[in-house]
Amino acid sequence: MPTPDALTYGPPVLRLRGQPADALGQALLALTVIDTADGLSRCEAQFANWGPTRGGTGYLFFDWAHLALGDAFTATLTRGASASDPVFDGLVTALDAAFPEGAPPTITLLAEDRLQDLRMTRRTRTFTDTTDADAARRIAAEHGLAAVVDAEGPTHAVLAQTNQSDLAFLRDRARAIDAEVWVAGKVLHVESRRRRKAGTVALAYPKTLLECSAIVDLARQRTAVVVSGWDPASKTAIREVADAAAVAAETTGGRTGPSVLAATFGARPEILVHTVPLSVA
C-alpha cells in the first residue's frame, strides 16, 4: 500500500497532432523521458502493436494515420481529478518496429523537443557587438521560437560560431554565463541558474523518493580557480581568483568540496589557460 504522502499518478495522457491519442494510451507499454540542464529533452514511448483491427487481428499502428514522422507529441501525468504535470512536448523523429521472438510486436515512438531544429542546423558565422543574450534571441527568432532570456554577460566585439550546430553554440554561450537552456512548447528559455525560480520539490526516502545514491568524490574538485587575460580597452592584465569563499556563499553550512580537498590533499588550484577573458565582470 502506498503511503498517504507518496507521489501517485494516473496513466499518462498522450496527445498526437494536438488531439487526444486514446488508442495509443491504451496500448502504451513504457514511457521514458530524459531531460538535462543542457536542454533538448528526449522521449521514448513503446506501444503494443498487435490486436483487433477492423478486418480482424493485425498490426495496430503501421498506418501513417496513427503515427507519422514529424507529428507533434505530448505526454502529461495526472494527479487526482484536476492536477496535471506536463512531462514532454515535442516532435516525432523516429519510429522503431520490433518483432521479438515469442512475444507480440511492438512499435516505439522516439521524439525530441523543439530544440532538435537547433541541433540539426550547423553554421559558421560571427556575431558582432553583441551580448550572449542577444545571440540567444536571434537564434530563437531564426527557428520561429519566442525567447525568454534572463542572464547577464558582457558585450562581445565578436562571437564566432565555427562549424557548430545552433544548439551546441547556444549551450556553449549559456555555460559561459552560468545559464540553463530549455524549451517549453515553442518558447526558448535561457536563464541564469542563480535567478531561476523553478519551485521546490520535497522528496522523502522511501516515500516520494524510491531510490537514490550518494558519492563523495574529490577527483574534479579544486581549491581555487584562476583566470588570467588581457583587457584591450584599459590595457591592463586580468587576474581573477575564485576560492572556497565563492562556494561557501552558496551553502547553508557544513563542509564544501574545496575545504575537504584542502584538508585531504592540500592546495589544488586550477589555472585556466584555454580561455581568454577580455573584461572583468
Buried (B, 14 or more C-beta within 10 A) or exposed (E): EEEEEEBEBEEBBBBBEEEEBEBBBEBBEEBEBEBEEBBBBBBBBBBBBBBEEEEEEEBBBBEEEBBEEEBBBBBBBBEEEEEEEEBBBBBBBEBEEEEEEEEEBBBBBBBBBBBBBBBEBEEEEEBEEBBBBBBBBEBBEEBEBBBBBEBEBBEBEEBEBEEBBBBBBBBEBBEBBEBBBBBEEEEBBBBBEEEBEEEEEEEEEEEBEEEEEEEEEEEEBBBBBBBBBEEEEEEEEBEEEBBBEEBBEEEEEEEBBBBBBBEEEEEBEBEEEEEEBBEEE
